[in-house]
Amino acid sequence: MLQSFKLAIKSIQSNKMRSFLTMLGIIIGVASVIILVSLVNGYMSTVVENFASMGVNQMTVRLTNLSSRSVGVEEMYRFYEEHTDLFAQMTPNVSLNATIKKGNDTLSSTSIGGYSEEYLDIKGYELEAGRNIQYGDILSRNKVCVIGCYGAQELFGSGEKALGETIKLNGYAFKIVGVVEQQDEDGPEEGGTDDFLWIPYSVAVKMARSADINSYIFATADVNDTDACKTLLEEFLYEVYKDEDLYRVMANSEMLDSLNEQIAMMSAMLGGIAGISLLVAGVGVMNIMLVSVTERVREIGIRKSLGARRRAIMQQFVIEAAVTSSIGGIIGILLGAAVTSVAGGLIGIKATPTPAAVLISFSVSVCIGLIFGYMPADRAAKLNPIDALRSD
């Protein structure tokens, strides 16, 4: 075995250009698999992280209230308080289409919503200055708000300067009582995670001119209890509505699981497409090895006449093909890792070669050498020593 390996290395060194061209297909195939899979995984990991920041322990409840069957805020809070062992927080969710104005300055892309005092904890944010919305604000319908750092900086220059100032939402004056810390590492930007404004949900309902609140956000105490919490909510709502079409409970963790499945499917698909180049490279390995057998017919004849067995001849050519593919695989891994790092930096994502992509692509390259090297090796092993010695 060791002697066959040494002979394989010697053969590769004596035909450097041909060996390199044989490896080239393997190098490109392995590098392609690693680059594509790593970039896709890096991009999708960024998407998953952004999605997870929404809270994997959260679930959204959407209702369609009828005159005869409906669930109001009081009933929803009563249900929540009865199951505080499973639910950590809950808030009504009232979205508003409004424009923020401060003098001649206007913010039109800011996300505006009405929530309870627990929404800050649901989001997991911290305050940079001031206080959060309080229960008394909701009860008294105080026109106060908590603003993200983007709005605070755009309208007032900083969070400290924004505190206590007044802004207008569709003509209604609101006092800024709190400013949330910056969330985006790259800095606050328009329409980003720092561009939002919260007001008491009781005020938001009045501004929306709606008698009902049809959306709620729940946060589970333990993400592992998501299924139990969802089932409990659905049972409670079914008792009221008697119709599953009138309500919907959506858990973020379920959507994240679905997203992960899609990522795995996409990675496998792209890896398979890149793997086709490995198959083509295998055909190249086989062709070059057949040429090598043809060129070395006399050598094979001499070895057989000296007593070399068929198994030894076959082993030599199979190992030579496997070594060629393995070297190509290693170079492909190094090239793929380098290109992945550079490409990831250019498109602004954190992309690193995954151990699975490296292991699979290298294993496939070695297997290609063994599989496609078998036919030339078998042909060499079957050569008649007398005929081989007669060849020119």
Phi, psi and chi 1 to 4 in degrees:
 res  aa     phi    psi   chi1   chi2   chi3   chi4
   1 MET       -  -45.9  178.8   72.3   74.6      -
   2 LEU   -64.3  -40.2 -178.8   60.8      -      -
   3 GLN   -64.1  -39.9 -174.2   64.2   27.0      -
   4 SER   -64.1  -38.6  -63.5      -      -      -
   5 PHE   -65.1  -43.1  179.8   77.2      -      -
   6 LYS   -63.2  -40.9  -71.0  179.6  178.9  178.7
   7 LEU   -64.2  -36.7  -72.6  172.0      -      -
   8 ALA   -64.3  -44.7      -      -      -      -
   9 ILE   -63.1  -41.0  -64.1  -64.6      -      -
  10 LYS   -64.7  -38.8 -174.4  177.3  179.9  180.0
  11 SER   -66.5  -39.9  175.7      -      -      -
  12 ILE   -65.1  -41.3  -68.0  170.3      -      -
  13 GLN   -68.8  -33.1  -71.1  176.0  -22.4      -
  14 SER   -77.0  -16.9   61.6      -      -      -
  15 ASN  -131.1   65.7  -63.2  -80.3      -      -
  16 LYS   -60.7  -47.8  -66.5 -176.3  177.1   65.1
  17 MET   -64.8  -46.0 -179.2   55.3   69.4      -
  18 ARG   -64.0  -39.9 -171.2  173.8   70.2 -176.6
  19 SER   -65.1  -40.0  -61.5      -      -      -
  20 PHE   -64.5  -43.6  172.9   72.7      -      -
  21 LEU   -64.2  -33.6  -67.2  174.6      -      -
  22 THR   -65.6  -41.6  -53.6      -      -      -
  23 MET   -72.5  -25.3  -65.3  175.6 -170.1      -
  24 LEU   -55.3  -43.7 -169.5   58.0      -      -
  25 GLY   -61.8  -41.9      -      -      -      -
  26 ILE   -63.5  -44.4  -60.0  -70.3      -      -
  27 ILE   -59.0  -49.2  -66.9  169.8      -      -
  28 ILE   -63.8  -42.6  -66.3  172.3      -      -
  29 GLY   -63.2  -49.1      -      -      -      -
  30 VAL   -63.7  -44.9  170.5      -      -      -
  31 ALA   -61.9  -40.4      -      -      -      -
  32 SER   -63.0  -44.1  -62.4      -      -      -
  33 VAL   -59.7  -48.8  171.1      -      -      -
  34 ILE   -64.4  -45.4  -68.2  173.5      -      -
  35 ILE   -63.3  -50.8  -67.4  166.7      -      -
  36 LEU   -63.9  -49.5  -76.7  176.3      -      -
  37 VAL   -64.0  -42.6  172.4      -      -      -
  38 SER   -66.7  -42.0  -60.5      -      -      -
  39 LEU   -66.3  -42.1  -72.6  178.4      -      -
  40 VAL   -63.2  -45.8  168.1      -      -      -
  41 ASN   -63.3  -39.6  -75.3  -16.7      -      -
  42 GLY   -63.9  -44.9      -      -      -      -
  43 TYR   -64.7  -46.2  174.5   74.0      -      -
  44 MET   -69.7  -29.4  -63.2  -51.2  -69.8      -
  45 SER   -64.3  -38.4  -66.1      -      -      -
  46 THR   -63.2  -41.9  -57.6      -      -      -
  47 VAL   -63.3  -43.8  173.6      -      -      -
  48 VAL   -64.3  -41.3  169.1      -      -      -
  49 GLU   -62.2  -42.3  -74.4  175.7    7.9      -
  50 ASN   -64.5  -39.0  -67.8  -24.1      -      -
  51 PHE   -69.0  -41.1 -171.8   87.4      -      -
  52 ALA   -65.6  -28.7      -      -      -      -
  53 SER   -64.9  -17.6   67.2      -      -      -
  54 MET   -71.9  -17.5  -64.4  167.9   57.2      -
  55 GLY   108.5  102.5      -      -      -      -
  56 VAL   -73.4  -12.6  -68.3      -      -      -
  57 ASN   -94.5    9.4   68.4  -34.6      -      -
  58 GLN   -99.7  152.2  -66.0  175.6   27.2      -
  59 MET  -141.2  145.0   55.0 -178.2   63.7      -
  60 THR  -109.6  135.9  -57.9      -      -      -
  61 VAL  -113.8  124.9  179.4      -      -      -
  62 ARG  -118.4  132.4  -60.3 -164.7 -175.7  -78.8
  63 LEU  -119.9  152.0  -48.7  174.6      -      -
  64 THR  -120.5   95.3  -57.6      -      -      -
  65 ASN   -79.4  135.5  -75.1  -34.7      -      -
  66 LEU  -110.8  167.1  -54.8  176.6      -      -
  67 SER   -64.9  -29.8   57.1      -      -      -
  68 SER   -95.8  -22.5   57.5      -      -      -
  69 ARG  -138.1  116.6  -73.2  169.4  -71.7  177.1
  70 SER  -156.4  158.7   64.5      -      -      -
  71 VAL  -125.0  120.9  174.2      -      -      -
  72 GLY   -97.0 -179.8      -      -      -      -
  73 VAL   -60.2  -42.7  175.4      -      -      -
  74 GLU   -63.0  -43.3  -68.2 -177.4    0.7      -
  75 GLU   -65.0  -38.7  -72.2   86.0   -5.5      -
  76 MET   -68.3  -39.2 -162.7   61.5   83.9      -
  77 TYR   -67.7  -35.5  -95.9  109.9      -      -
  78 ARG   -63.8  -43.4 -168.3  177.4  -58.7  118.3
  79 PHE   -61.6  -44.3  166.5   81.2      -      -
  80 TYR   -60.6  -45.6  163.1   65.2      -      -
  81 GLU   -68.3  -24.4  -70.8  168.3   -1.5      -
  82 GLU   -77.8  -13.8  -71.4  173.2   -2.7      -
  83 HIS  -132.3   42.5  -59.7   94.2      -      -
  84 THR   -69.8  -10.5   51.0      -      -      -
  85 ASP   -73.1  -22.9   56.3  -36.4      -      -
  86 LEU  -106.0  -32.7  -68.9  173.6      -      -
  87 PHE  -106.7  133.4  -64.8  101.8      -      -
  88 ALA   -89.2  -41.5      -      -      -      -
  89 GLN  -145.8  162.3  -65.7   94.8   18.9      -
  90 MET  -154.2  144.3 -171.6  -83.9  -79.7      -
  91 THR  -149.0  141.0  176.9      -      -      -
  92 PRO   -63.9  156.1  -22.2   34.1      -      -
  93 ASN  -131.8  108.9  175.6   18.2      -      -
  94 VAL  -121.1  111.7 -177.9      -      -      -
  95 SER   -85.8  143.8  -63.0      -      -      -
  96 LEU  -127.6  141.0  -78.1  177.4      -      -
  97 ASN  -100.5  102.6  -70.8  -39.4      -      -
  98 ALA  -145.6  159.0      -      -      -      -
  99 THR  -111.1  132.0  -59.9      -      -      -
 100 ILE   -90.7  130.9  -58.4  173.7      -      -
 101 LYS  -129.2  139.9  -73.4 -171.8  175.9 -178.5
 102 LYS  -139.1   99.3  171.8   61.1  178.6  176.5
 103 GLY    65.6 -121.8      -      -      -      -
 104 ASN   -93.2   -4.4  -65.1  -35.1      -      -
 105 ASP   -87.3  139.5  -63.9  -36.7      -      -
 106 THR  -134.8  139.1  -58.7      -      -      -
 107 LEU  -118.6  116.3  -61.9  179.6      -      -
 108 SER  -109.1  -13.5   56.7      -      -      -
 109 SER  -101.0    1.4   62.1      -      -      -
 110 THR   -68.3  135.5  -57.7      -      -      -
 111 SER   -77.5  120.5  171.8      -      -      -
 112 ILE  -120.3  131.6  -56.8  171.6      -      -
 113 GLY  -151.0  157.1      -      -      -      -
 114 GLY  -103.2  127.4      -      -      -      -
 115 TYR  -139.8  175.5  -53.2   99.4      -      -
 116 SER   -91.5 -178.9   75.0      -      -      -
 117 GLU   -70.3  -12.4   69.9  -80.3    7.1      -
 118 GLU   -88.2   -5.6  -67.8 -171.4  -65.0      -
 119 TYR   -65.6  -33.0 -168.8   58.7      -      -
 120 LEU   -60.4  -42.5 -176.4   69.8      -      -
 121 ASP   -71.1  -35.5  -69.7  -28.1      -      -
 122 ILE   -60.7  -44.0  -70.3  176.6      -      -
 123 LYS   -75.1  -20.9  -63.8  -65.8  -71.3 -176.5
 124 GLY    74.4   26.7      -      -      -      -
 125 TYR   -91.5  162.4  -67.8  169.7      -      -
 126 GLU  -119.6  152.5  -63.5  -70.7  -21.3      -
 127 LEU   -86.9  136.8  -68.9  173.1      -      -
 128 GLU   -81.9  -35.6  176.7 -172.5  -25.5      -
 129 ALA  -155.6  153.5      -      -      -      -
 130 GLY    80.0 -152.9      -      -      -      -
 131 ARG  -128.8  171.6   65.8  172.0  177.6   83.2
 132 ASN   -88.9  169.1 -173.1   26.5      -      -
 133 ILE   -61.0  139.3  -66.8  170.8      -      -
 134 GLN  -115.5  162.9  -62.7  175.5  -11.7      -
 135 TYR   -60.0  -36.0  177.9   69.8      -      -
 136 GLY   -62.8  -33.5      -      -      -      -
 137 ASP   -64.9  -38.2  -62.8  -36.6      -      -
 138 ILE   -70.3  -44.3  -62.2  167.9      -      -
 139 LEU   -64.5  -42.1 -161.3   62.5      -      -
 140 SER   -92.3   -0.9  -56.7      -      -      -
 141 ARG    54.5   47.2  -66.9 -177.5  178.9  174.4
 142 ASN   -71.9  137.3  -66.0  -27.6      -      -
 143 LYS   -86.9   78.2  -70.4 -175.7  175.5   60.6
 144 VAL  -123.1  162.8  -63.6      -      -      -
 145 CYS  -150.1  157.8   64.6      -      -      -
 146 VAL  -115.6  129.0  171.1      -      -      -
 147 ILE  -117.5  149.2 -166.9  169.8      -      -
 148 GLY   -75.6  163.9      -      -      -      -
 149 CYS   -69.3  -22.3   70.6      -      -      -
 150 TYR   -63.6  -50.6  173.2   78.7      -      -
 151 GLY   -63.6  -38.8      -      -      -      -
 152 ALA   -62.6  -42.3      -      -      -      -
 153 GLN   -73.8  -38.3  -68.8 -179.0   13.2      -
 154 GLU   -67.9  -40.0  -76.4  -66.5  -53.4      -
 155 LEU   -91.7  -29.5  -63.3  175.8      -      -
 156 PHE  -128.6  -11.3  -56.1  100.2      -      -
 157 GLY   100.1  -29.3      -      -      -      -
 158 SER  -166.2  167.6   69.2      -      -      -
 159 GLY   -66.7  -39.9      -      -      -      -
 160 GLU   -63.9  -40.4  -70.1  -68.3  -20.7      -
 161 LYS   -70.3  -28.3  -68.2  178.9 -179.4  178.3
 162 ALA   -74.6  -28.4      -      -      -      -
 163 LEU   -60.4  126.5 -159.2   61.4      -      -
 164 GLY    87.9   -8.4      -      -      -      -
 165 GLU   -78.5  166.2  -66.6  -69.6  -22.1      -
 166 THR  -115.6  136.1  -59.4      -      -      -
 167 ILE  -125.0  169.4   57.8  173.3      -      -
 168 LYS  -122.1  134.4  -73.8 -169.4  175.3 -177.5
 169 LEU  -115.1  111.2  -61.2 -179.0      -      -
 170 ASN    48.9   37.8  -70.3   -6.9      -      -
 171 GLY    94.8  -14.0      -      -      -      -
 172 TYR   -89.0  134.5  -66.9   92.5      -      -
 173 ALA   -85.6  129.4      -      -      -      -
 174 PHE  -126.5  138.8  -78.9   78.6      -      -
 175 LYS   -93.9  132.3 -179.3 -178.7  178.2 -178.5
 176 ILE   -80.7  115.2  -60.9  174.4      -      -
 177 VAL  -105.5  -13.2  -63.9      -      -      -
 178 GLY  -154.7  148.2      -      -      -      -
 179 VAL  -126.6  128.7  179.4      -      -      -
 180 VAL   -85.6  144.3  177.4      -      -      -
 181 GLU   -60.1  155.6  -78.0 -175.2  -11.8      -
 182 GLN   -62.4  134.4  179.1  178.2  -45.5      -
 183 GLN  -105.8  -35.7  -56.7  -57.9  -45.4      -
 184 ASP   -81.7  121.5 -165.2  -27.1      -      -
 185 GLU   -62.5  -29.7  -66.0  180.0   -2.7      -
 186 ASP   -84.1    0.9  -62.1  -33.2      -      -
 187 GLY   105.7  149.3      -      -      -      -
 188 PRO   -65.4  140.3   23.4  -32.0      -      -
 189 GLU  -143.0  160.9   58.4 -178.0   17.5      -
 190 GLU   -61.5  129.7 -175.9  177.6    6.4      -
 191 GLY    77.9    2.4      -      -      -      -
 192 GLY   -87.0 -167.4      -      -      -      -
 193 THR   -70.4  -14.1   53.7      -      -      -
 194 ASP  -100.4    2.9  -67.7  -63.0      -      -
 195 ASP  -102.8   81.9 -170.2    9.3      -      -
 196 PHE  -150.8  166.4   60.4   83.2      -      -
 197 LEU  -150.1  131.1 -174.8  135.8      -      -
 198 TRP  -113.2  140.3  -53.7  -24.8      -      -
 199 ILE  -131.8  163.9   64.0  175.4      -      -
 200 PRO   -58.0  137.0  -24.7   35.0      -      -
 201 TYR   -63.2  -28.2   70.8   82.2      -      -
 202 SER   -65.4  -34.5   56.5      -      -      -
 203 VAL   -75.4  -38.5  179.3      -      -      -
 204 ALA   -63.7  -39.4      -      -      -      -
 205 VAL   -61.5  -42.9  169.0      -      -      -
 206 LYS   -65.1  -42.0 -174.1  177.1  179.1 -179.4
 207 MET   -67.5  -34.0  -70.4 -179.3   63.8      -
 208 ALA   -77.5   -9.2      -      -      -      -
 209 ARG    55.4   45.6  -63.6  176.3 -176.8  176.4
 210 SER  -122.0  136.8  173.1      -      -      -
 211 ALA   -81.7  -20.4      -      -      -      -
 212 ASP  -118.7  152.8  -64.0  -40.5      -      -
 213 ILE  -107.6  120.0  -64.3  177.3      -      -
 214 ASN  -112.6   15.0   54.3   21.5      -      -
 215 SER  -143.0  135.2  179.9      -      -      -
 216 TYR  -137.1  151.6  -63.1   83.6      -      -
 217 ILE  -119.3  126.0  -60.5  172.4      -      -
 218 PHE  -113.6  146.9  -76.4   80.9      -      -
 219 ALA  -122.2  125.4      -      -      -      -
 220 THR   -78.7  150.5   60.6      -      -      -
 221 ALA   -69.5  -31.8      -      -      -      -
 222 ASP  -136.7  126.7 -171.8  -22.7      -      -
 223 VAL   -61.4  -23.8   70.0      -      -      -
 224 ASN   -71.7  -14.8  -64.6  -41.4      -      -
 225 ASP   -94.8   11.6  -66.7  -28.5      -      -
 226 THR   -56.9  -46.3  -61.3      -      -      -
 227 ASP   -63.1  -42.2  -68.8  -21.3      -      -
 228 ALA   -64.8  -40.7      -      -      -      -
 229 CYS   -66.1  -41.5  -68.0      -      -      -
 230 LYS   -64.3  -43.7 -177.6 -179.8  178.8 -178.7
 231 THR   -61.5  -42.4  -59.4      -      -      -
 232 LEU   -62.3  -44.0 -160.0   62.8      -      -
 233 LEU   -63.6  -44.5  -93.5  167.2      -      -
 234 GLU   -64.6  -37.8  -70.4  175.5  -25.0      -
 235 GLU   -65.4  -41.7  -70.2  174.7  -10.2      -
 236 PHE   -62.5  -45.5  162.5   67.8      -      -
 237 LEU   -70.5  -35.1  -65.1  172.4      -      -
 238 TYR   -66.2  -35.6 -174.8   78.1      -      -
 239 GLU   -60.0  -31.6  -72.0  180.0    4.7      -
 240 VAL   -85.3  -50.2  176.8      -      -      -
 241 TYR   -87.4  -30.0  -69.8  101.5      -      -
 242 LYS    58.2   19.7  -54.9  -61.1 -177.7 -176.7
 243 ASP  -153.1  115.3 -173.9  -12.5      -      -
 244 GLU   -67.1  -18.0  -66.1 -179.8   -3.8      -
 245 ASP   -76.1  -10.4  -66.3  -27.0      -      -
 246 LEU   -94.0   -0.5  -64.3  177.4      -      -
 247 TYR  -151.3  160.2   62.1   85.7      -      -
 248 ARG  -149.6  131.7 -172.2  178.2  178.8 -169.8
 249 VAL  -115.2  117.9 -179.0      -      -      -
 250 MET  -118.2  120.8  -62.7  166.6  -71.7      -
 251 ALA   -96.6  130.5      -      -      -      -
 252 ASN   -60.6  -33.5  -75.3   -2.0      -      -
 253 SER   -64.4  -33.6   60.1      -      -      -
 254 GLU   -68.1  -41.5  -68.4  178.9  -12.5      -
 255 MET   -66.0  -34.3  -69.6 -173.8  -79.7      -
 256 LEU   -68.0  -39.2 -172.4   59.3      -      -
 257 ASP   -62.3  -43.2  -68.9  -20.0      -      -
 258 SER   -62.7  -40.5  176.1      -      -      -
 259 LEU   -64.3  -41.0 -174.6   60.0      -      -
 260 ASN   -63.8  -36.9  -77.6  -32.8      -      -
 261 GLU   -64.3  -42.1  -70.8  176.6    4.6      -
 262 GLN   -64.9  -37.8  -67.1  176.4   18.3      -
 263 ILE   -62.4  -46.2  -67.7  169.9      -      -
 264 ALA   -61.9  -40.3      -      -      -      -
 265 MET   -65.6  -43.0 -172.3 -178.1  -58.9      -
 266 MET   -66.4  -41.4 -173.7  176.6  -65.0      -
 267 SER   -62.0  -43.4  -64.5      -      -      -
 268 ALA   -64.6  -40.6      -      -      -      -
 269 MET   -64.6  -47.5 -178.2  177.4   66.8      -
 270 LEU   -66.6  -38.1  -70.7  175.0      -      -
 271 GLY   -62.7  -37.9      -      -      -      -
 272 GLY   -65.8  -41.2      -      -      -      -
 273 ILE   -62.1  -45.6  -67.2  171.7      -      -
 274 ALA   -66.2  -30.3      -      -      -      -
 275 GLY   -66.7  -21.2      -      -      -      -
 276 ILE   -60.2  -36.2  -66.6  173.3      -      -
 277 SER   -64.4  -29.8   61.0      -      -      -
 278 LEU   -67.8  -37.3  -76.7  173.5      -      -
 279 LEU   -63.7  -44.2 -176.9   62.5      -      -
 280 VAL   -61.8  -40.2  175.1      -      -      -
 281 ALA   -62.2  -34.5      -      -      -      -
 282 GLY   -63.3  -39.7      -      -      -      -
 283 VAL   -63.0  -38.5  175.3      -      -      -
 284 GLY   -63.2  -41.9      -      -      -      -
 285 VAL   -60.4  -44.4  169.9      -      -      -
 286 MET   -63.0  -44.6 -177.9  174.2   65.4      -
 287 ASN   -61.7  -45.4  -71.2  -23.6      -      -
 288 ILE   -64.2  -38.7  -65.4  -61.4      -      -
 289 MET   -68.4  -34.7  -67.8  -54.1  -60.9      -
 290 LEU   -64.0  -40.5  -74.9  170.7      -      -
 291 VAL   -62.5  -41.2  171.0      -      -      -
 292 SER   -63.1  -40.0  179.5      -      -      -
 293 VAL   -63.1  -44.1  169.5      -      -      -
 294 THR   -60.3  -41.2  -57.5      -      -      -
 295 GLU   -70.2  -25.1  -70.0  178.8  -14.2      -
 296 ARG  -111.8   26.0  -64.7  159.0   65.3 -175.9
 297 VAL   -59.7  -45.3  167.5      -      -      -
 298 ARG   -62.2  -41.6 -177.7  174.1  -70.8  -84.6
 299 GLU   -59.6  -42.2  174.7 -165.3  -30.3      -
 300 ILE   -65.3  -41.2  -65.1  167.9      -      -
 301 GLY   -61.6  -42.2      -      -      -      -
 302 ILE   -63.6  -44.7  -66.5  171.9      -      -
 303 ARG   -63.0  -40.2  -70.1 -172.3   64.6 -172.0
 304 LYS   -68.5  -37.8  -81.5 -160.6  163.6 -172.5
 305 SER   -67.5  -25.2   65.3      -      -      -
 306 LEU   -87.0    1.0  -67.6  174.5      -      -
 307 GLY   109.0    5.2      -      -      -      -
 308 ALA   -65.3  132.8      -      -      -      -
 309 ARG   -81.9  161.9  -64.6 -177.2  178.8 -179.5
 310 ARG   -57.7  -39.3  176.9 -179.5  172.4 -178.9
 311 ARG   -61.5  -39.8  179.1 -179.0  176.5 -176.7
 312 ALA   -67.2  -39.5      -      -      -      -
 313 ILE   -64.8  -46.6  -59.4  -65.2      -      -
 314 MET   -61.8  -42.2  178.1  175.3  -78.2      -
 315 GLN   -60.6  -39.8  178.1  178.1  -79.9      -
 316 GLN   -61.5  -46.9  176.1 -171.9  -16.3      -
 317 PHE   -75.3  -34.1  -77.7   90.1      -      -
 318 VAL   -65.3  -44.5  168.7      -      -      -
 319 ILE   -64.9  -38.0  -71.2  177.7      -      -
 320 GLU   -61.8  -42.7 -173.0  173.0  -39.2      -
 321 ALA   -66.4  -40.6      -      -      -      -
 322 ALA   -67.4  -39.9      -      -      -      -
 323 VAL   -64.6  -42.6  168.7      -      -      -
 324 THR   -59.9  -46.5  -58.6      -      -      -
 325 SER   -66.2  -38.2  -62.1      -      -      -
 326 SER   -65.5  -44.1  -61.3      -      -      -
 327 ILE   -62.0  -44.0  -65.8  173.6      -      -
 328 GLY   -60.5  -38.4      -      -      -      -
 329 GLY   -64.6  -42.0      -      -      -      -
 330 ILE   -64.7  -44.5  -67.5  170.8      -      -
 331 ILE   -62.6  -40.2  -63.3  173.1      -      -
 332 GLY   -62.0  -38.6      -      -      -      -
 333 ILE   -63.4  -46.3  -70.2  170.3      -      -
 334 LEU   -63.6  -43.3  -63.1  175.3      -      -
 335 LEU   -64.9  -44.3  177.8   63.0      -      -
 336 GLY   -61.7  -41.3      -      -      -      -
 337 ALA   -64.3  -42.2      -      -      -      -
 338 ALA   -66.3  -46.3      -      -      -      -
 339 VAL   -66.3  -38.6  174.2      -      -      -
 340 THR   -59.4  -46.2  -63.8      -      -      -
 341 SER   -62.5  -43.9  179.0      -      -      -
 342 VAL   -68.0  -46.1  172.8      -      -      -
 343 ALA   -64.9  -39.2      -      -      -      -
 344 GLY   -61.8  -40.0      -      -      -      -
 345 GLY   -67.3  -35.9      -      -      -      -
 346 LEU   -68.6  -37.3  -70.0  175.2      -      -
 347 ILE   -96.0    3.1   61.6  178.7      -      -
 348 GLY    78.2   31.4      -      -      -      -
 349 ILE  -127.1  159.4   62.6  172.4      -      -
 350 LYS   -91.7   99.3 -174.9  178.6  180.0 -178.2
 351 ALA  -117.3  122.0      -      -      -      -
 352 THR  -130.9  145.1   54.4      -      -      -
 353 PRO   -58.9  128.4  -22.9   33.6      -      -
 354 THR   -81.0  142.8   60.4      -      -      -
 355 PRO   -55.2  -36.5  -26.3   35.3      -      -
 356 ALA   -64.5  -44.6      -      -      -      -
 357 ALA   -63.8  -41.5      -      -      -      -
 358 VAL   -64.9  -47.8  171.3      -      -      -
 359 LEU   -64.6  -44.9 -178.7   61.7      -      -
 360 ILE   -66.3  -46.7  -68.7  172.7      -      -
 361 SER   -64.1  -39.9   58.3      -      -      -
 362 PHE   -68.6  -41.8 -179.6   72.7      -      -
 363 SER   -62.1  -40.9  -60.8      -      -      -
 364 VAL   -64.5  -40.2  168.9      -      -      -
 365 SER   -63.3  -40.2   68.4      -      -      -
 366 VAL   -66.9  -43.2  174.3      -      -      -
 367 CYS   -62.6  -37.2  -71.0      -      -      -
 368 ILE   -60.6  -42.8  -78.5  173.6      -      -
 369 GLY   -61.3  -41.3      -      -      -      -
 370 LEU   -70.7  -44.6  -66.4  172.6      -      -
 371 ILE   -70.9  -51.8  -65.7  170.1      -      -
 372 PHE   -78.3  -13.9  -74.0   89.9      -      -
 373 GLY   -86.6   -9.8      -      -      -      -
 374 TYR   -68.2  -43.9  177.7   81.1      -      -
 375 MET   -61.8  -49.8 -176.4 -177.0  -67.6      -
 376 PRO   -61.4  -37.3  -23.1   34.2      -      -
 377 ALA   -65.8  -40.6      -      -      -      -
 378 ASP   -65.0  -39.7 -175.9   60.3      -      -
 379 ARG   -63.4  -41.8 -179.7  178.9  174.3 -179.4
 380 ALA   -65.1  -40.6      -      -      -      -
 381 ALA   -68.2  -26.0      -      -      -      -
 382 LYS   -89.1   -4.0  -72.6 -180.0  178.1  178.0
 383 LEU   -62.9  136.5  -76.9  174.2      -      -
 384 ASN   -75.2  125.9 -173.8  -60.5      -      -
 385 PRO   -60.0  -34.2   17.2  -29.8      -      -
 386 ILE   -68.2  -46.5  -63.2  174.6      -      -
 387 ASP   -63.0  -37.6  -64.7  -25.9      -      -
 388 ALA   -65.1  -39.2      -      -      -      -
 389 LEU   -71.0  -25.6  -71.2  169.9      -      -
 390 ARG   -79.3  -18.9  -74.6  176.6  178.8  171.6
 391 SER   -72.3  151.8   65.5      -      -      -
 392 ASP   -86.0      -  -66.1  -30.1      -      -
